[in-house]
Amino acid sequence: MTHISYIDHLNQRLGAIESALERERDRLDAAPLEDKVEALTSLSHLQQRHKTVQDRLCKAQRNHAETWSDAHAGFREELDGIADSLERLLTK
C-alpha cells in the first residue's frame, strides 16, 4: 500500500466509525432514560478515542511519518478496537 492509500484507508475508517457513532447517539436520544446513562458513557469514551486517533493521524501526516506501513498498522489496530467496542455497545 502506498503512503497516500494508507492515509486514504485510515481516513475512510475514521469516517465510517464517526458515522456509526453519530447513528448510535441518535438511537440513544430516543432510548428510555434507564438505558441511556451507561450507553452514553461508553459512547463518549469511544468518541474520545476516535478524536485521539484522528488527531494523531493529522499529526503524523504533518510530520511526514516515514514508516507509514508501521504507522498504518498501529492506527488500524486502534480503529479496529474502537469499531469492535462500538459493535459490542450496539448489541447490548
C-alpha positions in Angstrom: 0.0 0.0 0.0 1.4 3.4 -0.9 1.7 6.4 1.5 -1.4 8.0 0.0 -3.5 4.9 0.1 -2.6 4.3 3.8 -3.9 7.7 4.6 -7.0 7.3 2.5 -7.7 3.9 4.1 -7.4 5.3 7.6 -9.5 8.4 6.8 -12.2 6.1 5.3 -12.2 4.0 8.5 -12.4 7.2 10.7 -15.3 8.4 8.6 -17.2 5.1 8.9 -16.6 5.0 12.6 -17.7 8.6 13.0 -20.9 7.8 11.1 -21.6 4.8 13.3 -21.0 6.9 16.4 -23.5 9.5 15.2 -26.1 6.8 14.4 -25.7 5.4 17.9 -26.0 8.8 19.5 -29.2 9.4 17.5 -30.6 6.0 18.6 -29.8 6.7 22.2 -31.6 10.1 22.0 -34.8 8.1 21.6 -34.0 5.4 24.2 -35.5 5.2 27.6 -33.6 7.1 30.3 -32.5 3.9 32.2 -30.8 2.7 29.0 -29.0 5.9 28.3 -26.6 6.5 31.2 -24.2 3.6 30.7 -24.5 3.7 26.9 -23.8 7.4 26.7 -20.8 7.0 29.0 -19.4 4.2 26.7 -20.3 6.2 23.6 -18.5 9.3 24.9 -15.4 7.2 25.6 -15.5 5.8 22.1 -15.9 9.3 20.6 -12.9 10.5 22.6 -10.8 7.5 21.3 -11.9 8.4 17.8 -10.9 12.0 18.2 -7.5 11.0 19.7 -6.7 8.7 16.7 -7.9 11.4 14.3 -5.6 14.0 16.0 -2.7 11.6 15.9 -3.2 10.8 12.2 -3.2 14.5 11.4 0.0 15.0 13.4 1.6 12.0 11.6 0.6 13.5 8.3 2.1 16.9 9.2 5.3 15.2 10.3 5.5 13.1 7.1 5.7 9.8 9.0 8.5 7.8 7.3 7.3 4.4 8.4 3.8 4.5 7.1 3.5 0.8 7.0 4.2 0.6 10.7 2.1 3.7 11.5 -0.8 2.3 9.4 -0.8 -1.0 11.3 -0.9 0.8 14.7 -3.7 3.2 13.6 -5.6 0.3 12.1 -5.4 -1.7 15.3 -6.7 1.3 17.3 -9.6 1.8 14.8 -10.4 -1.9 14.9 -10.6 -1.7 18.7 -13.0 1.3 18.5 -15.1 -0.4 15.9 -15.2 -3.6 18.0 -16.2 -1.7 21.1 -18.9 0.1 19.2 -20.2 -3.1 17.8 -20.5 -4.5 21.4 -22.3 -1.3 22.5 -24.8 -1.7 19.6 -25.6 -5.3 20.5 -26.2 -4.7 24.2 
